[in-house]
Amino acid sequence: MSKQLLQKQADTIRFLAADMVQEANSGHPGAPMGMADIATVLSAHLNLNPANDKWLNRDRLVFSGGHATGLVYSLLHLWGFDVSLPDMREFRQFNSKTPGHPEYGHTHGVEITTGPLGQGIANAVGFAMASKYAQNTLGKDVINHNVYCLCGDGDLQEGISYEACATAGHLGLDNLVVIYDSNSITIEGDTSIAWSENVKKRFTAINFEVLEVDGHNFDQIDKAIVTAKQSDKPVLIIATTSIGKGAATLEGSHHTHGAPLGDEEIRESKIKAGFNPDEKFVVPYDIKGAFDKLIKGVEAENAWEESLSAETKEKIKQLQNPDFDSIVYPEFEVGSSVATRSSNHKILNAIAKAIPGFLGGSADLAPSNKTELAGMGDFPNGRNIHFGIKEHAMAAMTNAMNLYGLFRVFSATFFVFSDYLKPSARIAALASIPQHFVWTHDSIGVGEDGPTHQPIEHLSQFRALPNFYTFRPADATENVDSWKVALKMNAPTAFVCSRQNLEVLKDEKAFGDVSNGGYLLKERDGATVTIMASGSEVMLALQTACDLDKEGIKANVVSVPCFDLLVEQDKEYVDTIIKPNTKVFAVEAARGMEYYKYADVVYGMDTFGASAPAGELFKHFGFTKEALVEKIKKDI
């Protein structure tokens, strides 16, 4: 391909991005202009099919830097995805296909919502992990695509990127190519004001092959990508670039990072490149043809489909359409004592036995989280993933694995350490990624480890997160019912499980079910009180209600395994389980402030806990039936 055509392709990207930002009077022109040469060469290597953005063996391209949005939309349009020039004119406008940062499921061709810097690198590692497992499951002749990630200085400064890349190096993910747009510019100015590490040495140390190129030299870029595709290691291509490349007077300036260039600057830049300065959002016919992926993409997918055996097609179909109704769940004896983390272990193994694409792992806590899939081997050949102590990257990598197209993947840690992965959990909710988070050691019941390990505010935090469903089962049976609901949801779910044993209750409900988020567990005629609770406090609520009954106070008990589902119920349902003529008390060994949506009084935690055996803590903080009886009698 001629250098002249390549230059024209790259400049087309530059001016589409600059025009978008100028039209919106908002956005980031610098990174798209700086990466345009890289994107032009990379485009020729990518195997995509805009006619089917779910084609399993397509290359995955992740844009980690959301500030490169202008580049993303330009490429999607040029490749043939459903992003038109009018859509680009609506950049950053309400309800457009081209929001300020690319969103999965909203814009055709976007592989995953990345958002905060560094997320995309971890997502790319997750896609590469899923691809490697798929390759080991289906064969190298079936899965042989690559995963590419475009990132910048900001991505590599975030700690999540190091966690993820260390994992990629450890696993030897030779299907991963990270292209680092090294322009040495961040919002505040030159990266040297806050960053001085040797990126090449860092990545060499974690088992990456590192290549260095001039990010504006087409031949060097092409040679590096060819070398990367042939490497037996994950590859980092360090591409030295100038931010705002092609801008008439602002090339290389941090002022191009996050503000429009201005009409006169864009006009002079177009003149300098030989473009018509009076035209905006223009794609010459020959440029569209040079980028377009439609015809070749359809041909590539058809050829791939024809190469598959009937057996392989059936395997893929089974992985893509898991039969969750085929799961034979464990049963638990009423009256026995089982920690919900332990019942969860049996449930996870039952799911894995029935669903071949179910896998996952823990951030070095499998023995405590009880997440080992017995006899199913270690990733990437088996289904137990050892993430190491990398909660943030674990969650982001697992997000991508769940979007790969074949697998349902869970991640696990202690509930208090969900703090370390909150940004990834939020992205899962925003993008409706059906990741299952397993979080154990759910309350002050953690005991001796003390307040640093006792999750007080975390239930409230995740219940406040839209499109995120947090289950805190009261016992083993409710845990089973929660999984039955969660597996069929197109949204992230979390299972917050106890360390301590909980008595298995009778599977009897007065009205409603787990699928409603809350249900009337125990009803008494003439009740004047309703007690709401989740998890370990449900038994406490039942015991308290019995003791109140002895004193002539009738109390109903409502179990709330998933507060998020409960708030979605209509008033008629809520009034059926929470009788309007009763005074409502909620009890939870956590902050619990959200219960004021329904409750008149909430008995929860207002400190961070303490270090002592769990039984002593429950007694000290008033979570005993004796204490609750006295509090309710006082507060009626």
N, C-alpha and C positions, 0 to 999 in steps of 0.2 A: 504494500500500500504506500502511496506517495506521501512524503513528508508534508507536502502542500495541502493534501486532503486532510491529513491528521491534524494539522494546525487549524484548518478551517473548522473541523469538528470540535476541537477543543475551544476555539473562540466562540463557536455557537453556544456551547454550554455556558461559557463565561457571561455572555451577554443576556442569555435567558435568565440566569440567576440574578444578574445585576438589575435587569428590567423588573423581575418579580419583586425584589426588595424595594426598588424605587416606587413601583406602583402601589405597594402596600404601605410605603413610608415606615417600614419596620422589617427587621430581619438581619441576616448575616451574609454579606456578599463576599467577604474575604476568603473564607475556606473553600467555597465552591470554585472561585476563580483560581485559587492556588492549586486545587486538585484536578482541574479540568484535563490536564495532559495525562495524568495517571488514569483517570476514569476513561478517557478515550482509548488508551491502549488496553486497559483491563477489559473493556467492553468486547473487544475482539476475541477474548479468551473465554468469555462466559457462555455457558450452555443453558439457555433459558427458553421458556415457551410462554409468551404473553397470552396465548389462547387458553392456557391451562396453568394458572399460577400455583396449582397444587401438584404438579407433576413430581413424582417422588424422586427421580434421579436428576433433578435440576441442580445446578450450582446454587449455593446460597450466598447472597451478598448482604452483609450487615453494615449499616452506616452507624458507627458508634457515636460520632459527634452529631448531635441534633442540630447544631448550628450550620451543618452542611445541607440543610433542607433544600435549598435552591438547586444543589447538585442532584439530589435524589429525584425531585420532580422532573427536572430536565431530562435525566436519563430514562425515567419511566416513560415519559412521553416519546422520546426518541426511539426507545426499544419497541414500542407498540402496545404498552399497557393502557388501560382506560384512564389516562390523564391527558386532557386536551389542552390546547393553547388557551382557550377561554377559562379552563380550570386554573391555569397558571396565572392568569390575570386576577383571579380571585384569591391569590395567595394570602393566607393569614386572615381571611374574612370569615364571617359567621357561616357555618354549615357548608363550607366549601370542601372539595376533595383534597385541598392543599393547606392543611393547618400548619401552625408554626413549627411543630415537630411531627415527623411522620408517625402515624398510628396504624398498627396492625388491625385489619378488618375494616378500616375506614377508607384507605387508599389502596387501590388495586396494585399489587406488586410489592407492597411493603412486607418484608418477611417477619418483622417483629417490632414492637414498640420499644425503643431504647431509652429515650428520655434523659435521665441524669448521666453525666459523663462517666465512662467506664463500663456502664451496663452492657453496651453493645459488644465489647470485647468478650465479656463473660458469656453473652448470648452466643457469640460465634463459636466459642469453645464448646458450649452446650450442643449446638448444631453438629459440630465435628464429632463430639462424643456419641450423639445419637446415630450419626452416619457410620461411625466405626462399629457400633454395636449392630446396626442393620447389616453392614457388610459381613460381619462375622455370623449373622443369623441367616442371611439370604444368599451370600456369596459375592465375591469381588466382581464377578461378571454382571451382577445385577445392580449393585450399588458401587459406583466408582466416580461420583462427582466430588467437587471440592467445595470448601467453605472459605469465603474471602471476607475480610473485615477491613474497612477503612477507618482509621482512627487518627487522633491528633495528640498534641502535647498534653492537653487537659485530661484525655482518657488515660494516658500512661501515668499521670500524677495521682490519680485516684487509686486507693489501695485495692479496690475490687479487681482491677486489671492485673495486678501482680498475683493475687490469689488464683485467678482463673488461668493465667498463662503458666504459672507454676504447675497447675494440674495438667495442662496441655503438654508441657514438657515431660512431666512424669509419665504420662500415658503414651508419649511418643505419637501424637496425633499428626501423622504425615499428610492428612487431608486439609490442614488448616494453613492459610496464608494471611498474615496480618500485614497490611500496608500502612506504614506510619508516615503521615503527612507532617514532616518535621520542619515547621516554619518558624519555630522559636518565638512564637507570639501567643500571649494570652490577653485577657481583657485589660489587665493593668499595665501591660507593656511587654518587654522582652522576658523570656522565661528565666533568664539568669538572675532576676531579682529574687526568685524563690526556689530555683531548681538547678542543680549542678551535677547530677549523677550521669554516669556513662551508661546509656541505654544499651549499647551494643554488648558491653560486658555483662550487664544484668541478664539479658536474654540468652547470651551464650552460656551463662552459669546455670540456667534452668533448662538446658537441653534444646534450645532453638538453634536452627541455622539462621545466621544473620547476614543479610545482603545490604549493600549500600549503593544508592543511585542518586543521580541528579533527577529530581522529580519533574523536570521539564525537558528531559532528553528522551525522546520516544524510543530510541534503540536500546538505551540502558534499561528503561522500564520494561520493555518487552523481553529482553534477555533475562532479567531478574524473575519475571513471572514464569517464563519457561523453566528456569532452573528450580524455582520453588515447586512447581508441579511435579518435578522429578525427584524431589528430596525425600529422604526417609525420616525426616524430622518435621515438626511444625516450623514454619518459616516466618521471620520478621524481615520485611523489606523496609529499610529506613530510606525514605525519599525526601531529600532536602528540597524545600520549595520556598517560594516567596508568596506570602499571603497577599491576596489581591492582585495576583499576576495578571498583567494586561491592563491594569488601571493606568491612565495617562500620567498622573502625578503622585498617586497614593500607593503604588505597588510597594509592598514590603512594610507598610505602615500598620500599626495596630489599630488605627482609626478605621480601617476597612473591616474590622472583625464584626462589629455589631451595630452598624448604622448604614443607611443608604449612602451611596457614593455621591449622589447629587446629579441632576440632569446634565450639567455642563461637563462634569468629569466623565460620565458615561458617553456623552457625545464625542468628546475628544478621544476617548479610548477606542470607540468604534472607528473613527476616522483613521487612527493609528494602525488598526488591524485591517483596514480596507473594507469595512462594513459600512452600509448606508446609515449615517447618523440620525436620519429622520424616521427610521423604521424601528419598531419595537416588537418583541415576541415573534421573530421571523426565523423560520427553519427552511433553508434552501432544500429543494427536492433531492439533490445529490447527497446532502448531509443526512436527511431522513433515511434514504436508502442505505447509506453506509452504516448507520446504527441499527436499523430495523432487525428485530429478532423473530418476527412472526413466522415467515416461511420456513426458515432453518429450524426454528424451535418445534414447529409441528412435525417436520420431517424427522427430527432427532427423537422426539417422543414416540412417534409411530414405529420407528426402527427399534427402539428400546422395547416397546410393548411386544413387537413381533418376535423378539429374541427370548422372551420369557417362556419357560415351560409351564404346563398346566399346573404342576405341583407348586411352582413358585408363585403363580398367580393366586392360587388358593391360600398360600401362606400369607401373602400380602393382604388379601381380602380379610382373612381372619384377624390380622393385626389391626387393620383399619376399622374393623367393625366388631369390637369386643362384645361378647355376649355376657353381660353382667348378671343376667338372670340364671346363668349356669353355675354360679358360685354356690358351693355348699358351705354355709357358714357354721362355725362351731356353736355348740349349745353349752349353756352354763347352768349349773345346779342352783336352784333357788336356795338362798340362805348361806351359800358358800361365800368366801371372801376372796376377791380377785381385784388387784389394782387394775385400773383401766389401761395402763401402759402394758400390762401382761395380757389382758384380753385383746388388746390391739395387736399384739404380736401374733396371736392365733388367727385373728381376722386377716392381717396382712398376708400370712402364709396361705390362708384359704383362697384369697383373691388371686395370689400369684399362681397357685396350682391350677386355677381355672382359666386365667387370662394370661396368655403367653407374652403379651407386651407390657406386663406390669412389672416394674422394677424400681429400684431406688436405694437410698442409703442415708447415712447420718454423718454429721460433722464430728466424727471421731467419738460418737456416743452410743453406738449401736447396742452394746451390752446394757446400757442404762435406759435408752429409748425403747429397747426391745424391738428392734426393726430388722434383725437378720432374717433373710429368707432362707430357711433351712435347706441345705443340700443343693442350692441353686448357683453355687460358684461365685467367683468375683469378676466384676467388670474389668475389661470390656468383653470377656467371653461369657461371663455369668451375669447374674442379675443383682448382685450386691455391690453397690457403688461406695467406695471408700473416698469420701470427699476431703478428708482431713479437716483441720480446724480452720475452716474457711466459710463461715456461715453466709456471708454476703454473696460471694461468688457461687456457692452451692445453689442458692435460691435462683440466681439469675441464669446459671447454666441449666438448671432444671426447668425453668420457664421455657427455654428454647427447645429442650428435649421433648417437652409436651406439645410443642408446635411443629415438630419435625414431620409428623404425619403417620406415625406407626405406634407410638408408645404412650402409656400412662405412667408417669414417673412421680415418686414422692421424695420429699426431703425431710430430714429430722434433726432436731436439736432440743435442748432444754428451752422451756417457754420463755424464761428470762432472757435468753440469748436471741430471741426473735428481734430484739433491738438491733442486732447486727445485720439483719436481712430485711428490715422494714421497707427500704426503697424498692427492693425486688418484689416483695409481697404487694406493694402498692401498684407496681407495673402489671403484675398478674391480674389484679382486680380491674385496672383500667382497660386491659386488653382481653379480659374474659379468658384467661389461660387456666385450664382445669388442673392446675397443680394441687397435689395434696400435701399439706404441711403437717407433719406429726411433731407436736410439741408436748413434752412430758414435764413432770415436776411442776404441777400447775398452780400451786398456791403456797401459803405458809406451811402446808404439809410437807414441804421440802425439809423443814426442820433444822438440823444442826448446821447446815451450810450458811444459814443466816440471811440477813436482809439483802446482801448483794446477789443472792440466788433465789430470792422469793419474789415472784412476779405479782406485783400488787396492782399496777395500773394497766397491765397488758391486755386483759380481757376487754376493758373499756376502749382501749386504743383500737383494737381490731374490730370490735363491734361498731365503731364509728366509721370504719372504712367501707365506702359503698361497694356493692357487688363482691363482697368478701364474706364468706360464711364460716363462722367459728362455732364448732361443736364442742361442748364440754359435757360428755355423757355422765349420767348419774351412776351407772353400773355397766357390767359387761354386756347385758342384753340391750340396753339403750345404745351402747357403742355399736353393736351389730346393726341396729336399725338406722343409726346415723350414717354408717358407711353405705347402706343400701340407698339412702337419699343422695349422698354426696357423689357417688360414682356416676350418677345420671345427670349431674348438674354441669352446665357449661360455664363454670366460674371456679375460682380458687376456693378451696375449703381447708380448714384447719381442724385438727383433732387435738384438743387440749386434755391431756390425760394425767391421772394421779400417780404419784409415787406410792402412796399408801394403799393398803387393801380396802376395798369397798364391798359391802354386802350386796349380793345379787338379789334384786327385788323380784317380787311376783310380777309377771308380765300382764298386769291388769291396768286398764285405763278407764277412767270414768267418761272421758270425752276427749276426742282429738288424738293426735299422733305426733311422732317425731317429725314427720314431713311438714307439720305446721309450725315447727320451731318451739312450741310450747303446748302443753296439754294438761287437762285436769286429771291428775293422778289419783287423788283421793277426795271424794266428795262426802260431806256430812249434811244431813237434813237440818235446815235452820241455821246454817253457818253464818256467822257475823264477821268472820276473819278469813282472809286468804293469805297463805304463805307461799311466796315464789322463791325458787332456788334452782341452782344448776350444780352438776358435779357432785362432789362429796357432801355438799350441804343439803342435798335432797333427802337423804336418810335423816339428817338432823331435823329437817322440816317435818318429816313424818313423825319422828319421835316427839318433837315439840307439840305437834297437833294432838297426839295421843294424851300427853300430859295436860294440855289445856282442856281437853274433853273431860278429864277427871275433875276439873275445877268448874265445869259447867260452861265452858267457852268452846263453841263449835268452830272448827277451822278446816277449810279446804286447803289442799296442797297442789300447787302447779309446778310441774317440772319444766325447766326451760333449757333443753339441750342445745338449742340454736336461737339465740336472741334475734339474730339477723333475719331469720325466717319468720319469727313471731311478729316482727314489726311490719311484715308484708301482708299479714292477715287482715281481713275486713273487720269492721266494728262488731258485726253480729257474732263472728267466731270468738273474738276477744271477750265480749260480754258473756259468752257461754262458759268460758273457762275461768274468767275472773269476774265473779258475780258483782254487778254494779252496787249492790246493797251491802257489800262487805268492806271492811277496812283492810287495805292491802299492805302487807309487810314483805319485804324482800331481804333475803339473807345470802351473803356471799363473802367468802374469805379473800376478798380482793376489794378494789375501790367501789365498783358497783353503782356508780352515779347514774348510769343510763337507766337503771330500774325505775327512776322517778318518772319515766314515761307512763308507768302503770301503778307504781307503788306510792302509798302515802308516807311510808317510813322505810328507810333502807338501813340495814345493819351490815356494815362492811368495814374495811380497813381504812384507817386514816394515818397509819404510819407505815414504815417499810418492813415491819416484822422484827424478828429477833433470832438469835442463835440459841436453840434449845430443841429437845425432842418434840416431834409434831404434836403429841398429846398435850404436852405442857403449853404449847403455843395456842392451840385451840381453846384451852381452858383460860389462859391469860387474856386472850383477846375476845372472850365472850362467845365463842362458838360451841356452846354446850346447850343441851336441852334445858337444863336448870336456869342458865343465864337468859336464854331466849324467852322462856315462859315468863320470867319476872319482867323482862323488858316489854314484852307484848302486853302483859296485864297493865303495866304502867302507861303504855302509849295508846291503849284502846280509846 
